[in-house]
Amino acid sequence: MPELTPSQTVGPYLALGLTWPDGHLVVPEDAPGAIVVHGVVTDGAGEPVPDAVVETWQADADGRFDHPEDPRGGSGFRGFGRCLTAPDGSWRVVSVKPGAIGDGQAPHIDVSVLARGLLDRVVTRIYFPDEQAANAADPLLATVPQERRSTLLAVPDGPGRFRFDIRLQGEGETVFLAV
């Protein structure tokens, strides 16, 4: 039997094929209802991750997806964003606040993070603090221990701005989902 080779980690990423100049603009910055969701990706030591990729996927303001499996029909809303982190680990996406999907889930943005040292992407969600009743009824949030739920809540950071930092490991690690 041949010897197994050591496993390899993902990254650092080549910019070729991953850069998308307007990927962070799910909607134009001056679009009605536009919000900015931003934060910093940090590693287990709390250091910024300067070469991560943050991808977002969400419903439009009415809770609809532009997807063939959405029984309400396509919305025309792209819903997908991609942002490479800056040298200080910061990321930023301009979108709209998603509406409730109608299946008991609170309004949220799905997030994938790819970075060096990860064998696969990690997936989390961004929930909004002004959706207290919906968040309390959300079936996924109900499975997260109370003391860790704050890692899934965006923090208001000015009019139309929400901060969501992503900690990949260690104290205050963001809750990641098994998908």
N, C-alpha and C positions, 0 to 999 in steps of 0.2 A: 504494500500500500504506500503511495507517495506521501511525503510529508506535507502537512498543511502549511500554507504561507501565512505570515502575520496579517491580521485584518488591517484595513486602511481606513482612515477617517476621510470625511468629505471636506473638500476645500483645501486651500483658499480657492475661491472661484475666479475663473477668467471672466473678464467683463464681456467678452464676446458672447453674444446671444442672451445675456442676462440683463444688460442695460436696456432700458426702455425710457427714453427721455421724458415722456409725460406719464409714465406708469404710476406715479404718485398722485396723479390728477384723475380720480375716478369721476369727478365733475370739475368744470372750470372753477377757479377760485372765486369768481364773481357770480356763480350760479345761485339762484334763489335757494335758501336753506343750506348753503354750503357750510360745512364744519371742518375743522382741522383736528385730526387725531395724530398725536406725536408722542415721542418718548425716547428712551435710551435702552439699548440692549446691552446687558452686562453679563459677565461670566460668573463662575462660582466664587471668585475672589473679589467681585464687585468692580472689576475693571471693564471699561467699555470694549465692545466687540466691534472693531472698525470695518469688518468685511462680511457682515451678515446680510441676508436678504430677508426682508419682511414682506409677506404677501397677505393681502386682505381679500375677503369675499363676503358679500352681504346682499341683503334685500334692499329694494328702494324704500322711499319714505312711506309707501303704502303697504310694505311687507311682501312685495312681489319680486320674483327673480326672473331674469331674462334667460330662461332655461326651458327646454322642451318638456321637462317633467313637471313644470309648474302648471297645474290644471287650470289656472286662471288666465293662461296665455302669456306670451312674452311681453315684457314691460319696456324693452328698448334701453334699459338701464344697464350699463356695463357691469357694475358691481364688483369688478376685480381691480385691485391695485397692487403695484410692486414698487418697493423702495429699497435701494441699497443703503446700508448704514454709512454714515460719514465717519471720518477718523475718530471722532469723539463718541461713536456708537449711536448717534442720534438718527432718528427716522421720522418721516412725516408723510401723511396721506391726507388729501383733501377729498371729502365725500359729502354725503348727506347722512343725517341720523336715520338709521333704518327703522322701519315700522315693524309692528308685530306680525309674524308670519301667519298666525291664526291657529296654531296647533298647541298652544299653551306655552311656547317659548317666548321669553321676554325679548324685546329688541336687542340685537347683538351684532357684532362683527366677528366673523371667523378669522383667525390669524394663523399663518404658518411661518415658521422661522427656520431658515437653513443657515448653517454656519460651520466654520472649521471645527473639527472635534466632534461633530455630531454624525452618527452613522445614518441617520434619517432625519427628516424634518421633525420639529416639534409643533404641536397644534394647541392653540388656546382660544379663548373667546374674550371679547371686550364687551362688558355690559355697562349700562349708563346709570349713574346715581340718581337721576330724576325719575326713574322707572321703578320705584320701590315696590309697588303692588305687583307689577309684572315680574320683577326679580324674585319676590317672595314665592310666587307660584311657579317659577321656572323649574321644570323637572331635572335639568342638569345641575343647576345651582343647588338644588335640594340635596344632591349627593355629595357636595363639597363641604368638608367640615367648616363650621362657622368661622373659626379663627383663620382660615385660608381664603375665604371668599373675597376679601379685599384685594387679593392679587388679580382678580378678574374684573374689578370695577375701575373704570376710567375716573379720573379726578378732573373736575372743572378747572380750567386754566385760562379764564377770560371769556368774553362773549364769543360763542361759537367755537371754543377751543377745549379739547379734552386731552389730558396727559395720561399715557399708559406705558409705564416702564416694564420691560421684560427682563426678568432675572432668570438665567438659564439653569443655575444651580445654587445651592447654599441657602443661607438664612434669607427668608423672604422670597424663596423661589416661586416663580409664577406657577400656578396650577396648569399642568399640561394634560391633554386628553388622549386616551388610547383610541386611535382611529384605524 
